[in-house]
Amino acid sequence: MKLSTRRAPHAARLAALIAAGLALGATQQAMAAGTASGTSISNLSTLSYSVGGVTQANIGSSETGNTTGAGTPTTFAVDNKVNLTLTETGNTYTSVSPGATAQVTAFALTNLGNTAQGYNLTAANVSATVFGVADSFDVTGVSIYLDANANGVLDPAESGAGAITSLATVAPDATVALLVVANIPAGQANGTQSSVSLTALAREENTLAALTEAANTQAGVEIVFADAATTANVSGTDPGQTARDATAFAYDAYRVAAAIISVSKTATVVCDPFNGTTSPKNIPGA
């Protein structure tokens, strides 16, 4: 009983120290959430203890467990968290005239992940109710341009650089302004609207190779899709966005503001050769 009584405090102290070491390791791993992918995280826990009041040599941790010596760090690599958002800029439609060319709708793509990513971009006509108005016609010549100065206007330099279908690289936390540009068919009635969409698919930086999730390894840099399920933005018929597919999309619209003009012509008989101005008729000579 005397021996057991003496050892119990040491066992409790040892358990507490081990728990503290585990807590330290957990803290290190939690801090990696915003860390760049590929970063190596290392942790070494050191156990200090006494037996019978006598201080013993410290023991350092290792992945396989350690009972003596300084130990070796436990290391893992931070994985690639793929996350993105794509939003319509300005929360309003673009007012256009029938027959107008190179009309723009504006979007913003943000890389919310911890790795520089490339993106494939697609713009298209969609049958959707956007800003409360249903789609009723299609625009033509739909294309995408980089809005280098983020002013929502297709400037000559941006137009001269040409349309794009991808972005080679977007840094973590960076936002890129994009323009969907299209032509408005002639003859469209006032108040009619054409809805368009822009879709971004995350890819490997520069090569634009497809991203694939894989089983976790401690030393490897695996890919994890982390984008949320959202709605495209303001569509009453929005199909919604699937979670964790490395894809984001948004809607915008062109709404026609046309002149409302009418013309009418009336005919009035002033007089005829026989009745004069009294109840004249539509006869030759009237």
C-alpha positions as CSV (number, residue, x, y, z in Angstrom):
1,M,0.0,0.0,0.0
2,K,2.9,2.3,0.7
3,L,4.5,1.7,-2.7
4,S,1.2,2.3,-4.5
5,T,0.6,5.5,-2.6
6,R,3.9,6.9,-3.6
7,R,3.5,6.0,-7.3
8,A,0.0,7.4,-7.8
9,P,1.0,11.0,-7.8
10,H,3.8,10.3,-10.4
11,A,1.3,8.5,-12.6
12,A,-1.2,11.3,-12.4
13,R,1.6,13.8,-13.1
14,L,2.8,11.8,-16.1
15,A,-0.7,11.5,-17.5
16,A,-1.2,15.3,-17.1
17,L,2.1,16.0,-18.9
18,I,1.2,13.6,-21.8
19,A,-2.2,15.3,-22.1
20,A,-0.5,18.7,-22.2
21,G,1.8,17.4,-25.0
22,L,-1.2,16.2,-27.0
23,A,-3.0,19.5,-26.5
24,L,0.1,21.3,-27.8
25,G,0.2,19.1,-31.0
26,A,-3.5,19.7,-31.5
27,T,-3.0,23.5,-31.3
28,Q,-0.3,23.4,-33.9
29,Q,-2.5,21.5,-36.3
30,A,-5.5,23.9,-35.8
31,M,-3.3,26.8,-36.6
32,A,-2.6,25.4,-40.1
33,A,-6.1,26.2,-41.4
34,G,-4.9,29.5,-43.0
35,T,-1.4,28.3,-43.8
36,A,-0.1,28.0,-47.4
37,S,-0.3,24.5,-48.8
38,G,2.9,22.5,-48.8
39,T,4.1,24.2,-45.6
40,S,5.7,21.7,-43.2
41,I,4.4,21.8,-39.7
42,S,6.7,20.2,-37.0
43,N,6.1,19.6,-33.3
44,L,8.2,18.1,-30.6
45,S,6.8,17.5,-27.1
46,T,9.2,17.2,-24.2
47,L,8.2,15.2,-21.1
48,S,9.7,16.3,-17.8
49,Y,9.0,14.2,-14.7
50,S,10.2,13.0,-11.3
51,V,10.2,9.7,-9.6
52,G,10.2,9.6,-5.8
53,G,11.1,13.3,-5.7
54,V,14.1,12.8,-8.0
55,T,14.1,14.6,-11.3
56,Q,14.6,12.3,-14.2
57,A,16.1,13.0,-17.7
58,N,13.7,14.6,-20.1
59,I,12.1,12.5,-22.8
60,G,11.3,13.9,-26.3
61,S,8.5,12.7,-28.4
62,S,8.6,10.8,-31.6
63,E,6.0,9.4,-34.1
64,T,6.6,5.9,-33.0
65,G,6.8,6.7,-29.3
66,N,9.9,7.3,-27.2
67,T,11.1,6.3,-23.8
68,T,14.6,7.9,-23.7
69,G,16.5,10.8,-25.3
70,A,15.7,14.0,-27.1
71,G,13.2,12.5,-29.6
72,T,12.4,13.6,-33.1
73,P,9.8,16.1,-34.4
74,T,6.5,14.9,-35.7
75,T,5.9,16.6,-39.1
76,F,3.0,16.9,-41.6
77,A,2.4,18.9,-44.8
78,V,-0.5,21.4,-45.1
79,D,-2.9,20.3,-47.8
80,N,-4.4,22.4,-50.6
81,K,-7.8,23.8,-49.5
82,V,-9.7,24.7,-52.8
83,N,-12.3,27.3,-52.2
84,L,-13.7,30.1,-54.3
85,T,-16.6,32.5,-54.8
86,L,-17.9,34.2,-57.9
87,T,-20.3,37.1,-57.5
88,E,-22.1,39.6,-59.7
89,T,-20.8,43.1,-59.2
90,G,-23.1,46.0,-58.3
91,N,-26.2,43.9,-57.7
92,T,-28.0,45.4,-60.6
93,Y,-28.7,44.6,-64.3
94,T,-27.0,46.4,-67.2
95,S,-29.3,48.8,-69.1
96,V,-28.9,48.4,-72.9
97,S,-30.3,49.7,-76.2
98,P,-31.6,47.4,-79.0
99,G,-28.7,46.7,-81.4
100,A,-26.0,47.9,-79.0
101,T,-22.6,46.1,-79.2
102,A,-19.9,45.2,-76.6
103,Q,-22.2,45.6,-73.6
104,V,-20.8,44.5,-70.3
105,T,-21.9,42.7,-67.1
106,A,-19.4,42.6,-64.3
107,F,-18.3,39.8,-61.9
108,A,-15.7,39.2,-59.2
109,L,-13.8,35.9,-58.7
110,T,-12.1,35.4,-55.3
111,N,-9.7,32.6,-54.4
112,L,-10.6,31.7,-50.8
113,G,-8.2,28.8,-50.7
114,N,-4.6,28.5,-49.4
115,T,-3.0,27.9,-52.8
116,A,-2.6,29.8,-56.0
117,Q,-5.0,28.3,-58.5
118,G,-5.8,28.5,-62.1
119,Y,-9.4,28.7,-63.3
120,N,-11.4,27.7,-66.4
121,L,-14.1,30.3,-67.3
122,T,-17.3,29.9,-69.2
123,A,-20.0,32.5,-70.0
124,A,-23.4,31.6,-71.5
125,N,-27.0,32.6,-72.0
126,V,-29.3,31.1,-69.3
127,S,-33.1,30.9,-69.0
128,A,-33.4,32.4,-65.5
129,T,-35.3,35.1,-63.7
130,V,-32.7,37.6,-62.5
131,F,-33.5,40.8,-60.6
132,G,-37.2,39.9,-60.8
133,V,-37.5,39.7,-64.6
134,A,-37.6,36.5,-66.7
135,D,-35.2,35.9,-69.5
136,S,-36.9,36.5,-72.9
137,F,-34.1,36.7,-75.5
138,D,-30.5,35.7,-76.0
139,V,-27.6,38.0,-76.5
140,T,-24.9,37.2,-79.1
141,G,-21.1,37.1,-79.2
142,V,-20.9,36.3,-75.5
143,S,-17.2,36.5,-74.4
144,I,-15.1,37.1,-71.2
145,Y,-12.6,39.8,-70.6
146,L,-10.2,40.6,-67.8
147,D,-11.3,43.9,-66.1
148,A,-7.7,44.9,-65.2
149,N,-8.6,48.1,-63.4
150,A,-11.8,46.7,-62.0
151,N,-13.9,49.7,-63.1
152,G,-16.7,47.7,-64.7
153,V,-15.9,49.1,-68.2
154,L,-14.3,47.4,-71.2
155,D,-11.5,49.8,-71.7
156,P,-9.6,49.9,-75.1
157,A,-6.5,48.2,-73.5
158,E,-8.6,45.4,-72.1
159,S,-10.5,44.9,-75.4
160,G,-7.2,44.9,-77.2
161,A,-5.8,42.2,-75.0
162,G,-8.5,39.9,-76.2
163,A,-11.2,37.6,-74.8
164,I,-10.1,35.0,-72.3
165,T,-11.4,31.5,-71.3
166,S,-9.1,30.9,-68.3
167,L,-6.9,32.5,-65.6
168,A,-3.5,31.0,-65.3
169,T,-3.0,32.0,-61.6
170,V,-4.9,33.7,-58.9
171,A,-3.1,34.1,-55.5
172,P,-4.8,33.1,-52.2
173,D,-7.2,35.8,-51.0
174,A,-6.9,37.6,-54.3
175,T,-9.9,38.9,-56.2
176,V,-10.0,39.2,-60.0
177,A,-12.6,41.4,-61.8
178,L,-14.1,39.9,-64.9
179,L,-16.5,41.2,-67.6
180,V,-19.0,39.2,-69.7
181,V,-19.4,41.1,-73.0
182,A,-22.2,40.6,-75.5
183,N,-24.2,42.2,-78.3
184,I,-27.9,43.0,-78.1
185,P,-30.1,42.0,-81.0
186,A,-32.0,44.7,-82.7
187,G,-35.7,45.0,-82.3
188,Q,-36.0,44.1,-78.7
189,A,-38.9,45.6,-76.8
190,N,-38.5,47.9,-73.9
191,G,-38.2,46.1,-70.5
192,T,-37.2,42.7,-72.0
193,Q,-34.2,41.0,-70.5
194,S,-31.5,38.5,-71.3
195,S,-29.9,36.6,-68.5
196,V,-26.3,35.4,-68.6
197,S,-24.1,33.3,-66.3
198,L,-20.3,33.2,-65.6
199,T,-18.8,29.9,-64.3
200,A,-15.3,29.4,-62.8
201,L,-13.8,25.9,-62.3
202,A,-10.7,25.7,-60.2
203,R,-7.7,24.0,-61.8
204,E,-4.0,23.6,-61.2
205,E,-2.0,26.8,-61.4
206,N,-0.5,27.5,-64.8
207,T,-1.0,24.1,-66.3
208,L,-4.8,24.2,-65.8
209,A,-4.8,20.5,-65.2
210,A,-7.8,19.0,-63.4
211,L,-7.9,18.9,-59.6
212,T,-8.6,15.6,-57.9
213,E,-9.2,14.8,-54.2
214,A,-7.2,11.9,-52.8
215,A,-6.7,10.0,-49.5
216,N,-4.8,11.9,-46.9
217,T,-1.1,11.3,-46.3
218,Q,1.0,12.9,-43.7
219,A,3.9,14.1,-45.9
220,G,1.9,14.7,-49.1
221,V,-0.1,17.7,-50.2
222,E,-3.6,16.5,-51.0
223,I,-6.4,18.5,-52.5
224,V,-9.6,19.2,-50.5
225,F,-12.6,20.8,-52.2
226,A,-14.1,23.3,-49.6
227,D,-16.4,25.5,-51.6
228,A,-19.9,25.9,-50.1
229,A,-23.3,25.3,-51.5
230,T,-24.7,28.7,-52.4
231,T,-27.1,30.4,-54.8
232,A,-25.9,32.1,-58.0
233,N,-27.2,35.4,-56.6
234,V,-30.5,37.0,-57.4
235,S,-32.4,34.5,-59.5
236,G,-35.9,33.4,-58.7
237,T,-35.2,30.2,-60.6
238,D,-31.6,29.7,-59.4
239,P,-30.7,26.0,-59.5
240,G,-28.2,26.5,-56.7
241,Q,-24.6,25.7,-56.5
242,T,-23.3,22.2,-55.4
243,A,-21.0,22.1,-52.5
244,R,-17.4,20.9,-52.8
245,D,-17.1,20.7,-56.6
246,A,-14.4,23.4,-57.1
247,T,-16.9,25.4,-59.1
248,A,-18.7,28.7,-58.6
249,F,-21.1,30.6,-60.8
250,A,-23.2,33.8,-60.8
251,Y,-25.9,35.4,-62.9
252,D,-26.3,38.9,-64.3
253,A,-28.6,40.4,-66.9
254,Y,-29.0,42.9,-69.8
255,R,-32.3,44.8,-69.6
256,V,-33.5,46.7,-72.7
257,A,-34.4,50.4,-72.4
258,A,-35.9,51.2,-75.7
259,A,-37.7,54.3,-76.9
260,I,-41.5,53.9,-76.8
261,I,-42.7,55.7,-79.9
262,S,-46.0,55.4,-81.8
263,V,-47.2,57.2,-85.0
264,S,-50.8,57.6,-86.2
265,K,-52.4,59.3,-89.1
266,T,-56.0,60.5,-89.6
267,A,-57.9,61.5,-92.7
268,T,-60.5,64.4,-92.6
269,V,-62.6,65.6,-95.6
270,V,-62.7,69.4,-95.6
271,C,-65.0,69.8,-98.6
272,D,-66.1,68.3,-101.9
273,P,-67.3,69.9,-105.2
274,F,-71.0,69.2,-104.6
275,N,-71.5,69.5,-100.8
276,G,-69.0,72.1,-100.1
277,T,-68.1,72.0,-96.4
278,T,-71.5,70.6,-95.4
279,S,-71.0,66.9,-94.8
280,P,-68.4,66.5,-97.5
281,K,-67.7,63.0,-98.9
282,N,-64.6,61.2,-100.1
283,I,-65.2,61.7,-103.8
284,P,-62.8,62.8,-106.6
285,G,-62.2,66.5,-106.2
286,A,-62.8,66.5,-102.4
